[in-house]
Amino acid sequence: MKSIHYNRTLAFLLGLGALCSCHSGDSAESDRKKSAPATKSAPSSYRIGAVTRQSLAQTVQLPGEFHAYQEVTIYPRATGFVERVLVDRGSAVRKGQVLMVLDAPETEERLAAARSNTLKAQAMLVASREHYRRLLASNKVAGSVSALDLETAQARVQADSASVLGEQANYRAMAKLKSYLTVSAPFDGFITERNVHPGALVGSGARQDRPMLVLQQQTRLRLIVDVPETYSPQMKEGESVAFTVSAMPGKTFTGKISRWSGSMNQQFRSETVEIDIDNRSRTLRPGMFAEIILSAAGTPGALAVPTSAVIASTERQYVIKVEDGRARHVPIRRGQKSGDMTEIFGDLTPNDKIIINAREDIKDGIAIR
């Protein structure tokens, strides 16, 4: 009997301990839930800074490409067969040098015919003038020459004179066409492409997919670079610019700004600038890429703030000014950027207090502590 009473007492104590343990766990969970809202309602931390007046100078690297100072693709201006090609790829040529000779026998025959017609028209003009002169002299005796004959002779002189002018124009045109059979260099340079050989038919009667020759002036190059709108107003004619070429690491070259387009590319908001390069050593090649190094001076009198203080939304750009303990959104326009500072333009003055760690969820007019 004592053993049975002991076992019942032990079971009762174990059940009581389990019930107390469950109650303790529920109490701890309830305490954690009560303390959670206190953490969410903790006040946000704002970093306050001041607007400063300074110009932010910076160095900008922009990609550019070399182009030949002058380049021409030479197509035939008359139909004929290639008789001689006097140059090849890589040949150095001088202005006026003969590059190629074409053969067109029919052009020679047409030129000879035009010359013959011109001489014939000139002879007829001489005869009609002499006839008119004699009639005019005979007309001094009254009644010897009728008025109709005199007028007819005068009209004949005018017609023959017009015929001579027409034949002379035709002869000059045929002579010009014959000169097209000799292809000459329009400027000093180097042949970079040759696509024809002797015996080939060229001209309007043949399908010309590619030019006969390509000529480039390589002793002087154009370095073309697109300068963003922010920096283009600072470009000045004659200003020296440094650049590097990826194909020649470790070397720095210089050139001078020679010209610019004067208008912005509507797609990229940039202005095309050309830098003339002296390349008499032919170290650089048209088509090479370069990195142009521009030293962009800051805007005089500009205000500057940390970049993190500027909020850019889809509608506007602004900073949050702290005024009388409250937040005020001030619309601004951004300028140049250097490091972690950005130029701004707006209704602000030096030493105005702003929120440095600004966020879009900071509403206008809320209290800032």
C-alpha positions as CSV (number, residue, x, y, z in Angstrom):
1,M,0.0,0.0,0.0
2,K,2.8,2.4,0.8
3,S,4.4,1.7,-2.6
4,I,1.2,2.5,-4.4
5,H,0.7,5.8,-2.5
6,Y,4.4,6.8,-3.3
7,N,3.9,6.2,-7.0
8,R,0.8,8.4,-7.1
9,T,2.5,11.2,-5.3
10,L,5.5,11.1,-7.8
11,A,3.2,11.2,-10.9
12,F,1.4,14.3,-9.4
13,L,4.6,16.2,-8.9
14,L,5.8,15.5,-12.4
15,G,2.6,16.8,-14.0
16,L,2.7,19.9,-11.9
17,G,6.3,20.6,-13.1
18,A,5.3,20.2,-16.8
19,L,2.4,22.7,-16.4
20,C,4.6,25.3,-14.8
21,S,7.2,24.9,-17.6
22,C,4.5,25.5,-20.3
23,H,3.3,28.6,-18.4
24,S,6.8,30.0,-18.2
25,G,7.4,29.5,-22.0
26,D,4.1,31.3,-22.8
27,S,5.0,34.2,-20.5
28,A,8.4,34.7,-22.2
29,E,6.9,34.6,-25.7
30,S,4.3,37.2,-24.6
31,D,7.1,39.4,-23.2
32,R,8.9,39.3,-26.6
33,K,5.8,40.2,-28.5
34,K,5.2,43.2,-26.2
35,S,8.8,44.5,-26.6
36,A,8.8,44.2,-30.5
37,P,6.8,47.4,-31.3
38,A,9.2,49.4,-29.1
39,T,12.1,48.5,-31.5
40,K,10.1,49.6,-34.7
41,S,9.1,52.9,-33.2
42,A,12.7,53.9,-32.5
43,P,13.4,57.4,-34.1
44,S,15.4,57.6,-37.4
45,S,19.0,59.0,-37.3
46,Y,19.7,62.0,-39.5
47,R,23.2,63.3,-40.4
48,I,23.3,67.0,-40.8
49,G,25.8,68.9,-42.9
50,A,26.4,72.3,-44.4
51,V,26.3,73.6,-48.0
52,T,29.8,74.9,-49.1
53,R,30.9,77.2,-51.9
54,Q,33.6,75.6,-54.0
55,S,34.4,74.7,-57.6
56,L,35.0,71.0,-58.2
57,A,37.8,70.5,-60.7
58,Q,38.2,67.0,-62.1
59,T,40.0,65.0,-64.8
60,V,37.8,63.2,-67.4
61,Q,38.8,60.4,-69.7
62,L,36.9,60.2,-73.0
63,P,37.2,57.7,-75.9
64,G,38.2,59.0,-79.3
65,E,39.1,57.7,-82.8
66,F,41.7,58.7,-85.3
67,H,40.6,59.7,-88.8
68,A,42.8,60.6,-91.8
69,Y,42.9,64.4,-92.2
70,Q,41.7,63.9,-95.8
71,E,40.4,60.7,-97.4
72,V,39.0,60.1,-100.9
73,T,37.6,57.0,-102.6
74,I,38.5,57.2,-106.3
75,Y,35.8,55.9,-108.7
76,P,36.0,56.1,-112.6
77,R,34.5,59.2,-114.2
78,A,34.6,57.7,-117.7
79,T,33.8,54.2,-119.0
80,G,36.9,52.3,-120.3
81,F,39.3,49.5,-119.7
82,V,42.2,49.8,-117.2
83,E,45.3,50.1,-119.2
84,R,47.9,50.8,-116.5
85,V,47.9,51.0,-112.7
86,L,50.9,52.9,-111.5
87,V,50.5,52.6,-107.7
88,D,49.6,49.9,-105.2
89,R,48.6,49.6,-101.6
90,G,51.0,51.5,-99.4
91,S,52.4,53.8,-102.2
92,A,53.2,57.3,-101.3
93,V,51.9,59.8,-103.9
94,R,52.1,63.5,-104.5
95,K,49.4,65.9,-105.6
96,G,48.8,65.7,-109.4
97,Q,50.7,62.4,-109.7
98,V,49.2,60.0,-112.3
99,L,47.7,56.9,-110.5
100,M,46.0,55.1,-113.3
101,V,45.4,55.3,-117.1
102,L,42.2,54.1,-118.8
103,D,41.7,53.2,-122.4
104,A,38.6,54.2,-124.4
105,P,39.2,54.3,-128.2
106,E,35.7,55.5,-128.9
107,T,36.4,58.6,-126.8
108,E,39.3,59.5,-129.1
109,E,37.2,59.2,-132.2
110,R,34.4,61.3,-130.7
111,L,36.9,64.0,-129.8
112,A,38.3,64.0,-133.3
113,A,34.8,64.3,-134.7
114,A,34.0,67.2,-132.4
115,R,37.2,69.0,-133.5
116,S,36.3,68.6,-137.2
117,N,32.8,69.9,-136.6
118,T,34.2,72.9,-134.8
119,L,36.5,73.8,-137.7
120,K,33.7,73.4,-140.2
121,A,31.4,75.7,-138.2
122,Q,34.1,78.3,-138.0
123,A,34.7,78.2,-141.8
124,M,31.0,78.7,-142.4
125,L,30.9,81.6,-140.1
126,V,33.8,83.3,-141.9
127,A,32.0,82.8,-145.3
128,S,28.7,84.2,-144.0
129,R,30.3,87.2,-142.5
130,E,32.2,88.0,-145.7
131,H,29.0,87.7,-147.7
132,Y,27.1,90.0,-145.4
133,R,30.0,92.5,-145.5
134,R,29.9,92.6,-149.3
135,L,26.1,93.1,-149.4
136,L,26.4,95.9,-146.9
137,A,29.0,97.6,-149.1
138,S,26.8,97.2,-152.2
139,N,23.8,98.6,-150.4
140,K,25.5,102.1,-150.5
141,V,24.3,102.3,-154.1
142,A,20.6,102.8,-154.0
143,G,18.6,99.9,-155.4
144,S,21.5,97.5,-155.9
145,V,20.6,95.2,-153.0
146,S,17.2,94.4,-151.7
147,A,16.4,94.8,-148.0
148,L,15.3,91.1,-147.8
149,D,18.7,89.8,-149.0
150,L,20.5,92.1,-146.5
151,E,18.4,90.8,-143.6
152,T,18.8,87.2,-144.7
153,A,22.6,87.6,-144.8
154,Q,22.6,89.1,-141.4
155,A,20.5,86.3,-139.9
156,R,22.9,83.8,-141.5
157,V,25.8,85.3,-139.7
158,Q,24.0,85.0,-136.4
159,A,23.1,81.4,-137.0
160,D,26.6,80.4,-138.0
161,S,28.0,82.2,-134.9
162,A,25.6,80.2,-132.6
163,S,26.6,77.0,-134.4
164,V,30.3,77.7,-133.7
165,L,29.6,78.2,-130.0
166,G,27.7,74.9,-129.8
167,E,30.5,72.9,-131.6
168,Q,33.1,74.5,-129.4
169,A,31.2,73.5,-126.2
170,N,30.8,69.9,-127.5
171,Y,34.6,69.8,-128.2
172,R,35.4,71.0,-124.7
173,A,33.1,68.4,-123.2
174,M,34.8,65.6,-125.2
175,A,38.2,66.9,-124.3
176,K,37.2,66.9,-120.6
177,L,35.9,63.4,-121.0
178,K,39.2,62.3,-122.4
179,S,41.0,63.8,-119.5
180,Y,39.0,61.5,-117.2
181,L,40.9,58.6,-118.6
182,T,43.9,59.7,-116.7
183,V,43.4,59.4,-112.9
184,S,45.6,61.8,-110.8
185,A,46.0,62.2,-107.0
186,P,44.0,65.2,-105.6
187,F,46.4,65.6,-102.7
188,D,49.6,64.2,-101.1
189,G,49.0,60.9,-99.3
190,F,49.2,57.1,-99.2
191,I,47.2,54.5,-101.2
192,T,45.4,52.3,-98.6
193,E,43.3,50.2,-101.0
194,R,43.5,49.0,-104.6
195,N,40.7,47.0,-106.2
196,V,41.4,47.0,-109.9
197,H,44.0,45.5,-112.3
198,P,44.9,46.1,-116.0
199,G,42.1,44.9,-118.3
200,A,39.2,45.5,-116.0
201,L,36.2,47.3,-117.3
202,V,35.3,50.3,-115.2
203,G,32.9,53.2,-115.4
204,S,29.1,53.7,-115.7
205,G,28.7,50.7,-117.9
206,A,30.2,48.3,-115.3
207,R,28.9,47.6,-111.8
208,Q,31.4,49.3,-109.4
209,D,30.8,47.9,-105.9
210,R,34.2,49.1,-104.6
211,P,36.3,52.1,-105.4
212,M,39.3,51.7,-107.7
213,L,41.7,53.3,-105.2
214,V,41.5,54.8,-101.7
215,L,43.8,57.7,-100.9
216,Q,44.5,59.0,-97.3
217,Q,46.5,61.9,-95.9
218,Q,48.2,60.3,-92.9
219,T,50.9,62.8,-92.0
220,R,48.2,64.8,-90.3
221,L,45.3,63.2,-88.4
222,R,42.0,64.2,-86.9
223,L,41.3,62.8,-83.4
224,I,37.5,62.9,-83.1
225,V,35.9,62.8,-79.6
226,D,32.3,63.3,-78.4
227,V,32.4,65.6,-75.3
228,P,29.4,65.5,-72.9
229,E,27.3,68.6,-72.6
230,T,28.6,69.3,-69.1
231,Y,32.2,69.8,-70.3
232,S,31.7,71.1,-73.9
233,P,31.4,74.8,-72.9
234,Q,35.0,74.6,-71.5
235,M,36.6,73.6,-74.7
236,K,38.7,76.3,-76.3
237,E,40.3,76.5,-79.7
238,G,44.1,75.9,-79.5
239,E,44.0,74.3,-76.1
240,S,46.5,71.4,-75.7
241,V,45.0,68.0,-74.9
242,A,46.8,64.9,-73.7
243,F,45.8,61.5,-74.9
244,T,47.0,57.9,-74.8
245,V,46.7,55.1,-77.3
246,S,45.8,51.6,-76.1
247,A,48.1,50.1,-78.8
248,M,51.1,51.9,-77.3
249,P,50.9,51.6,-73.5
250,G,53.1,53.9,-71.5
251,K,53.2,56.7,-74.1
252,T,51.3,60.0,-73.8
253,F,50.7,62.2,-76.8
254,T,49.5,65.8,-77.2
255,G,47.4,67.7,-79.7
256,K,45.4,70.9,-80.0
257,I,41.7,71.5,-80.2
258,S,41.1,72.7,-83.8
259,R,37.3,72.7,-84.3
260,W,34.0,71.6,-83.0
261,S,30.5,71.0,-84.4
262,G,28.7,73.8,-82.4
263,S,25.6,71.6,-81.8
264,M,24.6,68.8,-79.5
265,N,23.9,65.3,-80.6
266,Q,20.3,64.8,-79.7
267,Q,20.7,61.2,-78.8
268,F,23.8,61.3,-76.7
269,R,23.8,64.9,-75.5
270,S,27.4,65.5,-76.6
271,E,29.3,67.7,-79.0
272,T,31.8,66.4,-81.5
273,V,35.3,68.0,-81.1
274,E,38.3,67.5,-83.5
275,I,41.9,67.6,-82.4
276,D,44.6,68.0,-85.1
277,I,47.5,65.6,-84.7
278,D,50.9,66.0,-86.3
279,N,51.7,62.5,-87.6
280,R,54.7,63.0,-89.9
281,S,56.4,60.0,-88.4
282,R,53.2,57.9,-89.2
283,T,53.4,56.4,-85.7
284,L,49.6,56.6,-85.4
285,R,47.1,55.1,-87.8
286,P,43.7,56.1,-88.9
287,G,41.1,53.9,-87.2
288,M,43.1,53.6,-83.9
289,F,41.3,54.3,-80.6
290,A,42.6,56.8,-78.0
291,E,41.7,57.9,-74.5
292,I,41.6,61.7,-74.2
293,I,42.4,63.3,-70.9
294,L,40.5,66.5,-70.2
295,S,41.0,68.7,-67.2
296,A,37.6,70.1,-66.5
297,A,37.5,73.1,-64.2
298,G,34.7,73.6,-61.8
299,T,31.9,76.1,-62.2
300,P,33.0,79.5,-60.6
301,G,30.8,80.3,-57.6
302,A,29.1,77.0,-57.5
303,L,27.7,75.4,-54.3
304,A,28.7,71.9,-53.4
305,V,27.2,69.2,-51.2
306,P,27.9,65.5,-50.5
307,T,26.5,63.4,-53.4
308,S,24.5,61.4,-50.8
309,A,22.5,64.5,-50.0
310,V,21.1,64.8,-53.5
311,I,17.8,62.9,-54.3
312,A,17.0,62.2,-57.9
313,S,13.5,61.0,-58.7
314,T,11.8,60.6,-62.0
315,E,10.2,64.0,-61.6
316,R,12.9,66.2,-60.1
317,Q,16.2,66.6,-58.2
318,Y,16.3,68.1,-54.7
319,V,18.1,68.3,-51.4
320,I,16.5,68.4,-48.0
321,K,17.2,71.6,-46.1
322,V,16.7,71.7,-42.3
323,E,15.0,75.0,-41.6
324,D,13.5,75.9,-38.1
325,G,13.8,72.3,-37.1
326,R,11.8,71.0,-40.1
327,A,12.6,69.4,-43.5
328,R,12.1,71.5,-46.6
329,H,12.6,70.1,-50.1
330,V,14.7,72.5,-52.2
331,P,14.7,71.8,-56.0
332,I,18.3,71.9,-57.5
333,R,20.1,71.3,-60.7
334,R,23.3,69.2,-60.6
335,G,26.6,70.3,-62.0
336,Q,30.0,68.5,-62.1
337,K,30.9,65.7,-59.7
338,S,34.3,65.1,-58.1
339,G,34.9,62.3,-55.6
340,D,32.0,62.3,-53.2
341,M,31.0,65.9,-53.8
342,T,28.6,67.3,-56.3
343,E,28.0,70.9,-57.6
344,I,24.4,72.1,-57.2
345,F,22.4,75.2,-58.3
346,G,19.2,76.2,-56.5
347,D,17.7,78.3,-53.8
348,L,20.5,77.7,-51.2
349,T,23.3,79.7,-49.6
350,P,26.6,78.7,-48.1
351,N,26.3,77.2,-44.6
352,D,22.6,76.2,-45.0
353,K,22.0,73.0,-43.1
354,I,21.0,69.9,-45.1
355,I,20.4,66.2,-44.5
356,I,23.4,64.3,-45.8
357,N,21.9,60.8,-45.6
358,A,18.8,61.9,-47.4
359,R,16.0,59.5,-48.4
360,E,12.8,59.8,-50.5
361,D,10.7,58.8,-47.6
362,I,11.6,62.0,-45.7
363,K,8.5,64.1,-46.2
364,D,8.4,67.9,-46.7
365,G,7.7,69.7,-43.4
366,I,8.3,66.8,-40.9
367,A,10.2,67.6,-37.7
368,I,13.9,66.9,-37.7
369,R,15.6,66.3,-34.3
